[in-house]
Amino acid sequence: MPRTSTGTPERSGFSSRHRHLRNFLIGFLIVVFALVGFFVYSRVKTSGQQDALQPFYDTAGLSTAGPLGQVVRSQPLGVPMAHGTGLRILYRTQRADGSMTFSSAMVFIPDNNAGGSPRPVVAWAHGTVGMGDQCAPSRAANPGAGIPWVDSMLARGWVVMATDYAGLGTAGTEGYLVGDDEANDVLNSVRALKFIPSADAGNSFAVWGHSQGGNSALFTAARASAYAPELHLVATVASAPAAELVPLLNETYDSSLAWVIGPEVLASWPAAYPGLAVGPITTSAGFDNYKRVTGQCITSAAVEALIRTAIKQRFFKVNPVSVPQWRAVAQEQTAPVLSPSQPLMVAESLNDEVVLPNTTALYIQSACAAGSNLTSLWLADVGHVQLASTIAPSVINWLGDRFAGRPTTPTCNQPLPITPATEPPPATAATAATAASHLGVSGG
């Protein structure tokens, strides 16, 4: 009797724990199978669409010789617009090393001249979408869905140009967070409008970029006068900009975000900086999978990132900025500070978990210290993805004032709502080894 009374609770507890574990595993498997089914369905559904689009993006046989920005192919985008029409184009652009290539883009042309003639231009630089060809915004099933504010710009009589960046959707490797590559793509996309007579585009333009595109927009602004002197940049908007790359990498390299951003950086930076070694900074899981992950679009990559993080798989073996060669590249690709003559708006959310708001605060602090003509816009409770569409009305009004030549109202005299990040000190080999031991991983 005593044996039964003492043994029963143990068996009962074991049975309860077993039941909870079984239910958890069943639920986990249901979620996994549902996700697998969703991605298989999505891939089957989109593969036919991508096959149909591929001839447009195939640059084999096209000569890279010719004017920068020249449109070599165009077709209707097929997106219903309340105040204009859309085109899908292929245009000639240039890498930072001087080599010629092609990029695709979307062009939105208003059906009015509310902004005057020739029309003002807004160049949009998109954020991280994945590096697979199918991820290019102009190749999406619903092109333009990620920029719902375009119609509001068309209503003002502005032409909107949205580059995909060279190598995304087209041949080659996208210059992901390679500022001069992406700036060339943005500037040459604006030049492309001269080859589209119906656009009636003027030389005055503004650039707006988000996240990765925020970095691109800042490089575009810094590069515009030297690279495209015939164009007149009136204003720059950078929302949640990946501007301060050293502290951003330092604070996110051991998070799930590393499985999303890390593969793209590893595919892009060594292509732009030959000799930059991938193996020493990645775990074996990261090294074995980064090329495959770059072929995924952002949603699939994010799901995989969450799963790998849940099973304690890290992407980076060490903090990349603890390795001198990688830190040097991160510093070189950190967004430039603009001159006082260039109106700049920087927008960020305190709830941003991708581009950490303290890194944006650091850029604002540095830009204001250098005398930049900067207007900041801080939100409290908007996520990274939603930020651009949330601030669109404010951005459009601010750009309208810039096109009209009205003076800015800089905010550098206002206190920052968050303490700016600080750059970690340059690491030695010993501190890099310590970082690896803290991660509990070794090898490439």
Secondary structure, 3 states (H helix, E strand, C coil): CHHHHHHHHHHHHHHHHHHHHHHHHHHHHHHHHHHHHHHHHHHHHHHHHHHHHHHHHCCCCCCCCCCCCCEEEEEECCCCCCCEEEEEEEEEEECCCCCEEEEEEEEEEECCCCCCCCEEEEEEECCCCECCHHHCHHHCCCCCCCCCCHHHHHHCCCEEEEECCCCCCCCCCCCCCCHHHHHHHHHHHHHHHHHCHHHCEEEEEEEEEECHHHHHHHHHHHHHHHHCCCCEEEEEEEECCCCCHHHHHHHHCCCCCHHHHHHHHHHHHHHHCCCCCCHHHECHHHHHHHHHHHCCEHHHHHHHHHHHHHCCCCCECCCHHHCHHHHHHHHHCCCCCCCCCCCEEEEEECCCCCCCHHHHHHHHHHHHHCCCCEEEEEECCCCHHHHHHHHHHHHHHHHHHHHCCCCCCCCCCCCCCCCCCCCCCCCCHHHHHHHHHHHCCCCC
